[in-house]
Amino acid sequence: MKLLKALLFFALFLMFLGMSTGFTLEETVERTFYLDGPGKLSISTVVGNIEIVTHEENTIQMTATKKLVGLPTDEARKILNAIEIKTEQVGNQISIKSEYFPMGFAKFWFDLKQLLTSGKTSNLEIKYRLLVPAETEINFSTVSGEVSIQKTRGRCTGKTVSGSVICEEVEKELSISTVSGKMKVAGRGKLFLKSVSGDVWVDVQKSEQAQDLMVSTVSGKVTVVLPENASVNLSVKTVSGKFDSEFPILLEGGNRISDKRFQGKIEGSARQIVNCKIETISGNISLRKKEEVTYL
């Protein structure tokens, strides 16, 4: 018991020391990868936000920032040095990964901080910002970081545990799974979104071709926004969630199978069809009109 009290006292002392000094240490790593064709980017990190935007150059440019607040500079540097950002290029395939190699005091502080904050390292930040050609194929993996992707025309796949995902103007194919992170997606083409408890919000954008949308959650709420003249093949299945729609739905066979499971159509004037399948366990499902935008 005395040993436990001593360890707790020491932990509180270290936290007080970190807060009282208020030091901030930041390190930046930059890399440029040159491509001679369509690129493939794979990025993986445990703690850290990922921002991916497109540019006109035939390169992938990475800026990675490691930041630690609240520790004396010497101790903060030990921890930042223990986090290695590894990059590799094989042809047009780029791999980026952050790895943690604890040693000495850095390991003690990191493990202690995880214990006191239930696994969250609130004073440690790792941020990736990547500029990529629009056609780049992207694969990402993160545990607690937020992911933001904008204006991509390449296939994109990814998974998170608790980090939220925001994707804007996705042109081709998007496949994402998360445990508790929220998803906000605006795109066209093929969108496959899977969540356990995180809410999913989807803005289906104008397209010249048929589109596929598949969303599944356990307890997360699903909101799908469609242009007011959208044409949709609709399949809905939920166990205890509620369903509501701003669109009139023509049900197959003239009758709804049940309030929780049915197939039907939204008969809009749009020429292209959206094949929409939504499944939840307890999450509510909503279809909303986007009146300011219509399909051709």
TORFI-972654 format. One record per residue (C-alpha): residue number from 1; y, z, x; residue in three letters. Coordinates in steps of 0.2 Angstrom, whole numbers, padded with zeros to 4 digits, always signed. Last residue first. Layout:
TORFI-972654
site k: NUM | Y: Y | Z: Z | X: X | r: ALA;
...
***
This chain:
TORFI-972654
site k: 296 | Y: +0080 | Z: -0323 | X: -0145 | r: LEU;
site k: 295 | Y: +0078 | Z: -0304 | X: -0145 | r: TYR;
site k: 294 | Y: +0091 | Z: -0293 | X: -0151 | r: THR;
site k: 293 | Y: +0103 | Z: -0280 | X: -0143 | r: VAL;
site k: 292 | Y: +0116 | Z: -0269 | X: -0151 | r: GLU;
site k: 291 | Y: +0105 | Z: -0262 | X: -0164 | r: GLU;
site k: 290 | Y: +0092 | Z: -0253 | X: -0154 | r: LYS;
site k: 289 | Y: +0081 | Z: -0247 | X: -0167 | r: LYS;
site k: 288 | Y: +0069 | Z: -0232 | X: -0165 | r: ARG;
site k: 287 | Y: +0051 | Z: -0229 | X: -0166 | r: LEU;
site k: 286 | Y: +0046 | Z: -0210 | X: -0164 | r: SER;
site k: 285 | Y: +0029 | Z: -0202 | X: -0159 | r: ILE;
site k: 284 | Y: +0027 | Z: -0183 | X: -0159 | r: ASN;
site k: 283 | Y: +0015 | Z: -0175 | X: -0146 | r: GLY;
site k: 282 | Y: +0000 | Z: -0165 | X: -0151 | r: SER;
site k: 281 | Y: -0014 | Z: -0176 | X: -0145 | r: ILE;
site k: 280 | Y: -0005 | Z: -0193 | X: -0142 | r: THR;
site k: 279 | Y: -0009 | Z: -0211 | X: -0142 | r: GLU;
site k: 278 | Y: +0003 | Z: -0226 | X: -0143 | r: ILE;
site k: 277 | Y: -0002 | Z: -0245 | X: -0142 | r: LYS;
site k: 276 | Y: +0012 | Z: -0258 | X: -0143 | r: CYS;
site k: 275 | Y: +0009 | Z: -0277 | X: -0141 | r: ASN;
site k: 274 | Y: +0026 | Z: -0284 | X: -0142 | r: VAL;
site k: 273 | Y: +0027 | Z: -0301 | X: -0148 | r: ILE;
site k: 272 | Y: +0039 | Z: -0315 | X: -0143 | r: GLN;
site k: 271 | Y: +0047 | Z: -0326 | X: -0157 | r: ARG;
site k: 270 | Y: +0059 | Z: -0312 | X: -0163 | r: ALA;
site k: 269 | Y: +0062 | Z: -0312 | X: -0182 | r: SER;
site k: 268 | Y: +0054 | Z: -0295 | X: -0185 | r: GLY;
site k: 267 | Y: +0038 | Z: -0291 | X: -0194 | r: GLU;
site k: 266 | Y: +0033 | Z: -0274 | X: -0187 | r: ILE;
site k: 265 | Y: +0014 | Z: -0274 | X: -0189 | r: LYS;
site k: 264 | Y: +0000 | Z: -0262 | X: -0192 | r: GLY;
site k: 263 | Y: -0014 | Z: -0251 | X: -0186 | r: GLN;
site k: 262 | Y: -0017 | Z: -0233 | X: -0191 | r: PHE;
site k: 261 | Y: -0021 | Z: -0216 | X: -0185 | r: ARG;
site k: 260 | Y: -0012 | Z: -0199 | X: -0189 | r: LYS;
site k: 259 | Y: -0005 | Z: -0202 | X: -0207 | r: ASP;
site k: 258 | Y: -0022 | Z: -0209 | X: -0211 | r: SER;
site k: 257 | Y: -0030 | Z: -0226 | X: -0212 | r: ILE;
site k: 256 | Y: -0014 | Z: -0233 | X: -0219 | r: ARG;
site k: 255 | Y: -0017 | Z: -0245 | X: -0233 | r: ASN;
site k: 254 | Y: -0013 | Z: -0264 | X: -0236 | r: GLY;
site k: 253 | Y: -0028 | Z: -0269 | X: -0225 | r: GLY;
site k: 252 | Y: -0018 | Z: -0269 | X: -0210 | r: GLU;
site k: 251 | Y: -0001 | Z: -0259 | X: -0212 | r: LEU;
site k: 250 | Y: +0015 | Z: -0268 | X: -0213 | r: LEU;
site k: 249 | Y: +0028 | Z: -0256 | X: -0205 | r: ILE;
site k: 248 | Y: +0046 | Z: -0254 | X: -0210 | r: PRO;
site k: 247 | Y: +0056 | Z: -0250 | X: -0194 | r: PHE;
site k: 246 | Y: +0066 | Z: -0233 | X: -0192 | r: GLU;
site k: 245 | Y: +0049 | Z: -0225 | X: -0188 | r: SER;
site k: 244 | Y: +0041 | Z: -0208 | X: -0189 | r: ASP;
site k: 243 | Y: +0025 | Z: -0200 | X: -0183 | r: PHE;
site k: 242 | Y: +0021 | Z: -0182 | X: -0181 | r: LYS;
site k: 241 | Y: +0008 | Z: -0175 | X: -0169 | r: GLY;
site k: 240 | Y: -0008 | Z: -0166 | X: -0173 | r: SER;
site k: 239 | Y: -0021 | Z: -0178 | X: -0168 | r: VAL;
site k: 238 | Y: -0012 | Z: -0194 | X: -0164 | r: THR;
site k: 237 | Y: -0016 | Z: -0213 | X: -0164 | r: LYS;
site k: 236 | Y: -0004 | Z: -0227 | X: -0167 | r: VAL;
site k: 235 | Y: -0008 | Z: -0246 | X: -0165 | r: SER;
site k: 234 | Y: +0007 | Z: -0258 | X: -0167 | r: LEU;
site k: 233 | Y: +0008 | Z: -0277 | X: -0166 | r: ASN;
site k: 232 | Y: +0027 | Z: -0279 | X: -0164 | r: VAL;
site k: 231 | Y: +0040 | Z: -0292 | X: -0168 | r: SER;
site k: 230 | Y: +0057 | Z: -0285 | X: -0164 | r: ALA;
site k: 229 | Y: +0073 | Z: -0289 | X: -0174 | r: ASN;
site k: 228 | Y: +0081 | Z: -0272 | X: -0172 | r: GLU;
site k: 227 | Y: +0078 | Z: -0271 | X: -0154 | r: PRO;
site k: 226 | Y: +0065 | Z: -0258 | X: -0149 | r: LEU;
site k: 225 | Y: +0067 | Z: -0240 | X: -0143 | r: VAL;
site k: 224 | Y: +0050 | Z: -0230 | X: -0141 | r: VAL;
site k: 223 | Y: +0051 | Z: -0211 | X: -0141 | r: THR;
site k: 222 | Y: +0035 | Z: -0202 | X: -0136 | r: VAL;
site k: 221 | Y: +0034 | Z: -0183 | X: -0136 | r: LYS;
site k: 220 | Y: +0023 | Z: -0175 | X: -0123 | r: GLY;
site k: 219 | Y: +0008 | Z: -0164 | X: -0128 | r: SER;
site k: 218 | Y: -0007 | Z: -0175 | X: -0123 | r: VAL;
site k: 217 | Y: +0002 | Z: -0191 | X: -0119 | r: THR;
site k: 216 | Y: -0003 | Z: -0210 | X: -0120 | r: SER;
site k: 215 | Y: +0009 | Z: -0225 | X: -0119 | r: VAL;
site k: 214 | Y: +0003 | Z: -0243 | X: -0119 | r: MET;
site k: 213 | Y: +0016 | Z: -0257 | X: -0120 | r: LEU;
site k: 212 | Y: +0011 | Z: -0275 | X: -0118 | r: ASP;
site k: 211 | Y: +0024 | Z: -0289 | X: -0119 | r: GLN;
site k: 210 | Y: +0024 | Z: -0307 | X: -0125 | r: ALA;
site k: 209 | Y: +0035 | Z: -0319 | X: -0115 | r: GLN;
site k: 208 | Y: +0054 | Z: -0323 | X: -0115 | r: GLU;
site k: 207 | Y: +0059 | Z: -0305 | X: -0114 | r: SER;
site k: 206 | Y: +0072 | Z: -0293 | X: -0121 | r: LYS;
site k: 205 | Y: +0070 | Z: -0275 | X: -0116 | r: GLN;
site k: 204 | Y: +0058 | Z: -0261 | X: -0123 | r: VAL;
site k: 203 | Y: +0067 | Z: -0245 | X: -0120 | r: ASP;
site k: 202 | Y: +0054 | Z: -0231 | X: -0117 | r: VAL;
site k: 201 | Y: +0056 | Z: -0212 | X: -0117 | r: TRP;
site k: 200 | Y: +0041 | Z: -0202 | X: -0112 | r: VAL;
site k: 199 | Y: +0040 | Z: -0183 | X: -0113 | r: ASP;
site k: 198 | Y: +0030 | Z: -0173 | X: -0100 | r: GLY;
site k: 197 | Y: +0015 | Z: -0163 | X: -0105 | r: SER;
site k: 196 | Y: +0000 | Z: -0174 | X: -0100 | r: VAL;
site k: 195 | Y: +0008 | Z: -0191 | X: -0096 | r: SER;
site k: 194 | Y: +0003 | Z: -0209 | X: -0096 | r: LYS;
site k: 193 | Y: +0013 | Z: -0225 | X: -0095 | r: LEU;
site k: 192 | Y: +0007 | Z: -0243 | X: -0095 | r: PHE;
site k: 191 | Y: +0022 | Z: -0256 | X: -0096 | r: LEU;
site k: 190 | Y: +0017 | Z: -0274 | X: -0095 | r: LYS;
site k: 189 | Y: +0032 | Z: -0286 | X: -0096 | r: GLY;
site k: 188 | Y: +0049 | Z: -0279 | X: -0100 | r: ARG;
site k: 187 | Y: +0059 | Z: -0264 | X: -0094 | r: GLY;
site k: 186 | Y: +0069 | Z: -0248 | X: -0098 | r: ALA;
site k: 185 | Y: +0059 | Z: -0232 | X: -0093 | r: VAL;
site k: 184 | Y: +0062 | Z: -0213 | X: -0094 | r: LYS;
site k: 183 | Y: +0048 | Z: -0202 | X: -0089 | r: MET;
site k: 182 | Y: +0047 | Z: -0183 | X: -0089 | r: LYS;
site k: 181 | Y: +0037 | Z: -0174 | X: -0077 | r: GLY;
site k: 180 | Y: +0023 | Z: -0163 | X: -0083 | r: SER;
site k: 179 | Y: +0007 | Z: -0172 | X: -0077 | r: VAL;
site k: 178 | Y: +0012 | Z: -0189 | X: -0073 | r: THR;
site k: 177 | Y: +0005 | Z: -0207 | X: -0073 | r: SER;
site k: 176 | Y: +0014 | Z: -0223 | X: -0070 | r: ILE;
site k: 175 | Y: +0010 | Z: -0242 | X: -0072 | r: SER;
site k: 174 | Y: +0024 | Z: -0254 | X: -0072 | r: LEU;
site k: 173 | Y: +0023 | Z: -0273 | X: -0072 | r: GLU;
site k: 172 | Y: +0035 | Z: -0287 | X: -0072 | r: LYS;
site k: 171 | Y: +0054 | Z: -0285 | X: -0074 | r: GLU;
site k: 170 | Y: +0058 | Z: -0267 | X: -0073 | r: VAL;
site k: 169 | Y: +0077 | Z: -0265 | X: -0078 | r: GLU;
site k: 168 | Y: +0078 | Z: -0246 | X: -0075 | r: GLU;
site k: 167 | Y: +0064 | Z: -0234 | X: -0070 | r: CYS;
site k: 166 | Y: +0067 | Z: -0215 | X: -0071 | r: ILE;
site k: 165 | Y: +0052 | Z: -0204 | X: -0066 | r: VAL;
site k: 164 | Y: +0053 | Z: -0185 | X: -0067 | r: SER;
site k: 163 | Y: +0043 | Z: -0174 | X: -0054 | r: GLY;
site k: 162 | Y: +0030 | Z: -0162 | X: -0060 | r: SER;
site k: 161 | Y: +0014 | Z: -0170 | X: -0054 | r: VAL;
site k: 160 | Y: +0018 | Z: -0188 | X: -0050 | r: THR;
site k: 159 | Y: +0010 | Z: -0205 | X: -0050 | r: LYS;
site k: 158 | Y: +0014 | Z: -0223 | X: -0046 | r: GLY;
site k: 157 | Y: +0012 | Z: -0241 | X: -0048 | r: THR;
site k: 156 | Y: +0025 | Z: -0255 | X: -0048 | r: CYS;
site k: 155 | Y: +0022 | Z: -0274 | X: -0048 | r: ARG;
site k: 154 | Y: +0037 | Z: -0284 | X: -0042 | r: GLY;
site k: 153 | Y: +0053 | Z: -0289 | X: -0051 | r: ARG;
site k: 152 | Y: +0062 | Z: -0273 | X: -0048 | r: THR;
site k: 151 | Y: +0079 | Z: -0269 | X: -0055 | r: LYS;
site k: 150 | Y: +0080 | Z: -0250 | X: -0052 | r: GLN;
site k: 149 | Y: +0068 | Z: -0236 | X: -0047 | r: ILE;
site k: 148 | Y: +0071 | Z: -0218 | X: -0047 | r: SER;
site k: 147 | Y: +0058 | Z: -0205 | X: -0043 | r: VAL;
site k: 146 | Y: +0061 | Z: -0186 | X: -0044 | r: GLU;
site k: 145 | Y: +0051 | Z: -0175 | X: -0032 | r: GLY;
site k: 144 | Y: +0038 | Z: -0162 | X: -0037 | r: SER;
site k: 143 | Y: +0021 | Z: -0169 | X: -0032 | r: VAL;
site k: 142 | Y: +0025 | Z: -0187 | X: -0026 | r: THR;
site k: 141 | Y: +0016 | Z: -0204 | X: -0025 | r: SER;
site k: 140 | Y: +0023 | Z: -0221 | X: -0025 | r: PHE;
site k: 139 | Y: +0017 | Z: -0239 | X: -0025 | r: ASN;
site k: 138 | Y: +0029 | Z: -0254 | X: -0025 | r: ILE;
site k: 137 | Y: +0026 | Z: -0272 | X: -0024 | r: GLU;
site k: 136 | Y: +0042 | Z: -0280 | X: -0017 | r: THR;
site k: 135 | Y: +0049 | Z: -0295 | X: -0028 | r: GLU;
site k: 134 | Y: +0067 | Z: -0287 | X: -0029 | r: ALA;
site k: 133 | Y: +0069 | Z: -0286 | X: -0010 | r: PRO;
site k: 132 | Y: +0070 | Z: -0267 | X: -0005 | r: VAL;
site k: 131 | Y: +0083 | Z: -0254 | X: -0001 | r: LEU;
site k: 130 | Y: +0075 | Z: -0237 | X: +0000 | r: LEU;
site k: 129 | Y: +0083 | Z: -0220 | X: -0001 | r: ARG;
site k: 128 | Y: +0072 | Z: -0205 | X: +0002 | r: TYR;
site k: 127 | Y: +0077 | Z: -0187 | X: +0000 | r: LYS;
site k: 126 | Y: +0069 | Z: -0171 | X: +0007 | r: ILE;
site k: 125 | Y: +0076 | Z: -0155 | X: +0001 | r: GLU;
site k: 124 | Y: +0071 | Z: -0137 | X: +0006 | r: LEU;
site k: 123 | Y: +0080 | Z: -0122 | X: -0002 | r: ASN;
site k: 122 | Y: +0070 | Z: -0122 | X: -0018 | r: SER;
site k: 121 | Y: +0053 | Z: -0123 | X: -0009 | r: THR;
site k: 120 | Y: +0043 | Z: -0120 | X: -0025 | r: LYS;
site k: 119 | Y: +0025 | Z: -0114 | X: -0024 | r: GLY;
site k: 118 | Y: +0027 | Z: -0099 | X: -0035 | r: SER;
site k: 117 | Y: +0044 | Z: -0094 | X: -0028 | r: THR;
site k: 116 | Y: +0039 | Z: -0079 | X: -0018 | r: LEU;
site k: 115 | Y: +0023 | Z: -0086 | X: -0012 | r: LEU;
site k: 114 | Y: +0030 | Z: -0103 | X: -0007 | r: GLN;
site k: 113 | Y: +0043 | Z: -0094 | X: +0003 | r: LYS;
site k: 112 | Y: +0031 | Z: -0084 | X: +0012 | r: LEU;
site k: 111 | Y: +0020 | Z: -0099 | X: +0016 | r: ASP;
site k: 110 | Y: +0036 | Z: -0109 | X: +0023 | r: PHE;
site k: 109 | Y: +0042 | Z: -0093 | X: +0032 | r: TRP;
site k: 108 | Y: +0025 | Z: -0090 | X: +0041 | r: PHE;
site k: 107 | Y: +0022 | Z: -0108 | X: +0045 | r: LYS;
site k: 106 | Y: +0040 | Z: -0110 | X: +0053 | r: ALA;
site k: 105 | Y: +0037 | Z: -0094 | X: +0062 | r: PHE;
site k: 104 | Y: +0023 | Z: -0101 | X: +0072 | r: GLY;
site k: 103 | Y: +0017 | Z: -0119 | X: +0067 | r: MET;
site k: 102 | Y: +0017 | Z: -0129 | X: +0051 | r: PRO;
site k: 101 | Y: +0013 | Z: -0148 | X: +0052 | r: PHE;
site k: 100 | Y: +0020 | Z: -0155 | X: +0036 | r: TYR;
site k: 99 | Y: +0018 | Z: -0174 | X: +0033 | r: GLU;
site k: 98 | Y: +0030 | Z: -0186 | X: +0025 | r: SER;
site k: 97 | Y: +0023 | Z: -0204 | X: +0022 | r: LYS;
site k: 96 | Y: +0030 | Z: -0221 | X: +0023 | r: ILE;
site k: 95 | Y: +0018 | Z: -0237 | X: +0023 | r: SER;
site k: 94 | Y: +0025 | Z: -0255 | X: +0024 | r: ILE;
site k: 93 | Y: +0014 | Z: -0270 | X: +0021 | r: GLN;
site k: 92 | Y: +0023 | Z: -0286 | X: +0026 | r: ASN;
site k: 91 | Y: +0012 | Z: -0288 | X: +0042 | r: GLY;
site k: 90 | Y: +0006 | Z: -0271 | X: +0046 | r: VAL;
site k: 89 | Y: +0021 | Z: -0259 | X: +0046 | r: GLN;
site k: 88 | Y: +0019 | Z: -0240 | X: +0048 | r: GLU;
site k: 87 | Y: +0031 | Z: -0225 | X: +0045 | r: THR;
site k: 86 | Y: +0028 | Z: -0206 | X: +0047 | r: LYS;
site k: 85 | Y: +0041 | Z: -0194 | X: +0042 | r: ILE;
site k: 84 | Y: +0036 | Z: -0177 | X: +0051 | r: GLU;
site k: 83 | Y: +0040 | Z: -0160 | X: +0043 | r: ILE;
site k: 82 | Y: +0037 | Z: -0147 | X: +0057 | r: ALA;
site k: 81 | Y: +0054 | Z: -0152 | X: +0065 | r: ASN;
site k: 80 | Y: +0063 | Z: -0147 | X: +0049 | r: LEU;
site k: 79 | Y: +0054 | Z: -0130 | X: +0049 | r: ILE;
site k: 78 | Y: +0058 | Z: -0126 | X: +0067 | r: LYS;
site k: 77 | Y: +0076 | Z: -0133 | X: +0065 | r: ARG;
site k: 76 | Y: +0078 | Z: -0120 | X: +0050 | r: ALA;
site k: 75 | Y: +0073 | Z: -0106 | X: +0062 | r: GLU;
site k: 74 | Y: +0086 | Z: -0111 | X: +0075 | r: ASP;
site k: 73 | Y: +0100 | Z: -0114 | X: +0062 | r: THR;
site k: 72 | Y: +0099 | Z: -0098 | X: +0053 | r: PRO;
site k: 71 | Y: +0092 | Z: -0100 | X: +0036 | r: LEU;
site k: 70 | Y: +0100 | Z: -0103 | X: +0019 | r: GLY;
site k: 69 | Y: +0099 | Z: -0122 | X: +0017 | r: VAL;
site k: 68 | Y: +0087 | Z: -0135 | X: +0023 | r: LEU;
site k: 67 | Y: +0090 | Z: -0153 | X: +0022 | r: LYS;
site k: 66 | Y: +0079 | Z: -0168 | X: +0027 | r: LYS;
site k: 65 | Y: +0086 | Z: -0185 | X: +0024 | r: THR;
site k: 64 | Y: +0076 | Z: -0202 | X: +0024 | r: ALA;
site k: 63 | Y: +0085 | Z: -0218 | X: +0025 | r: THR;
site k: 62 | Y: +0074 | Z: -0233 | X: +0023 | r: MET;
site k: 61 | Y: +0078 | Z: -0252 | X: +0024 | r: GLN;
site k: 60 | Y: +0065 | Z: -0264 | X: +0018 | r: ILE;
site k: 59 | Y: +0071 | Z: -0282 | X: +0024 | r: THR;
site k: 58 | Y: +0072 | Z: -0299 | X: +0017 | r: ASN;
site k: 57 | Y: +0090 | Z: -0296 | X: +0011 | r: GLU;
site k: 56 | Y: +0097 | Z: -0298 | X: -0007 | r: GLU;
site k: 55 | Y: +0096 | Z: -0280 | X: -0012 | r: HIS;
site k: 54 | Y: +0085 | Z: -0269 | X: -0023 | r: THR;
site k: 53 | Y: +0085 | Z: -0250 | X: -0027 | r: VAL;
site k: 52 | Y: +0072 | Z: -0237 | X: -0023 | r: ILE;
site k: 51 | Y: +0077 | Z: -0218 | X: -0024 | r: GLU;
site k: 50 | Y: +0063 | Z: -0205 | X: -0020 | r: ILE;
site k: 49 | Y: +0066 | Z: -0187 | X: -0021 | r: ASN;
site k: 48 | Y: +0056 | Z: -0175 | X: -0010 | r: GLY;
site k: 47 | Y: +0042 | Z: -0162 | X: -0009 | r: VAL;
site k: 46 | Y: +0024 | Z: -0169 | X: -0008 | r: VAL;
site k: 45 | Y: +0028 | Z: -0186 | X: -0001 | r: THR;
site k: 44 | Y: +0020 | Z: -0204 | X: -0002 | r: SER;
site k: 43 | Y: +0028 | Z: -0221 | X: -0001 | r: ILE;
site k: 42 | Y: +0018 | Z: -0238 | X: -0001 | r: SER;
site k: 41 | Y: +0029 | Z: -0253 | X: +0000 | r: LEU;
site k: 40 | Y: +0021 | Z: -0271 | X: -0001 | r: LYS;
site k: 39 | Y: +0033 | Z: -0285 | X: +0004 | r: GLY;
site k: 38 | Y: +0033 | Z: -0304 | X: -0001 | r: PRO;
site k: 37 | Y: +0036 | Z: -0315 | X: +0014 | r: GLY;
site k: 36 | Y: +0043 | Z: -0314 | X: +0032 | r: ASP;
site k: 35 | Y: +0048 | Z: -0296 | X: +0031 | r: LEU;
site k: 34 | Y: +0058 | Z: -0285 | X: +0043 | r: TYR;
site k: 33 | Y: +0057 | Z: -0266 | X: +0042 | r: PHE;
site k: 32 | Y: +0072 | Z: -0256 | X: +0045 | r: THR;
site k: 31 | Y: +0071 | Z: -0237 | X: +0048 | r: ARG;
site k: 30 | Y: +0083 | Z: -0222 | X: +0047 | r: GLU;
site k: 29 | Y: +0079 | Z: -0204 | X: +0049 | r: VAL;
site k: 28 | Y: +0092 | Z: -0191 | X: +0044 | r: THR;
site k: 27 | Y: +0093 | Z: -0172 | X: +0049 | r: GLU;
site k: 26 | Y: +0102 | Z: -0159 | X: +0039 | r: GLU;
site k: 25 | Y: +0104 | Z: -0140 | X: +0043 | r: LEU;
site k: 24 | Y: +0114 | Z: -0129 | X: +0032 | r: THR;
site k: 23 | Y: +0118 | Z: -0111 | X: +0036 | r: PHE;
site k: 22 | Y: +0122 | Z: -0098 | X: +0022 | r: GLY;
site k: 21 | Y: +0121 | Z: -0083 | X: +0033 | r: THR;
site k: 20 | Y: +0120 | Z: -0071 | X: +0019 | r: SER;
site k: 19 | Y: +0108 | Z: -0081 | X: +0009 | r: MET;
site k: 18 | Y: +0096 | Z: -0083 | X: +0024 | r: GLY;
site k: 17 | Y: +0097 | Z: -0065 | X: +0029 | r: LEU;
site k: 16 | Y: +0095 | Z: -0059 | X: +0011 | r: PHE;
site k: 15 | Y: +0079 | Z: -0069 | X: +0010 | r: MET;
site k: 14 | Y: +0073 | Z: -0063 | X: +0027 | r: LEU;
site k: 13 | Y: +0076 | Z: -0045 | X: +0021 | r: PHE;
site k: 12 | Y: +0067 | Z: -0048 | X: +0005 | r: LEU;
site k: 11 | Y: +0052 | Z: -0054 | X: +0014 | r: ALA;
site k: 10 | Y: +0053 | Z: -0039 | X: +0026 | r: PHE;
site k: 9 | Y: +0053 | Z: -0027 | X: +0012 | r: PHE;
site k: 8 | Y: +0039 | Z: -0036 | X: +0004 | r: LEU;
site k: 7 | Y: +0029 | Z: -0035 | X: +0020 | r: LEU;
site k: 6 | Y: +0033 | Z: -0017 | X: +0022 | r: ALA;
site k: 5 | Y: +0028 | Z: -0013 | X: +0004 | r: LYS;
site k: 4 | Y: +0011 | Z: -0022 | X: +0006 | r: LEU;
site k: 3 | Y: +0008 | Z: -0012 | X: +0023 | r: LEU;
site k: 2 | Y: +0012 | Z: +0004 | X: +0014 | r: LYS;
site k: 1 | Y: +0000 | Z: +0000 | X: +0000 | r: MET;
***
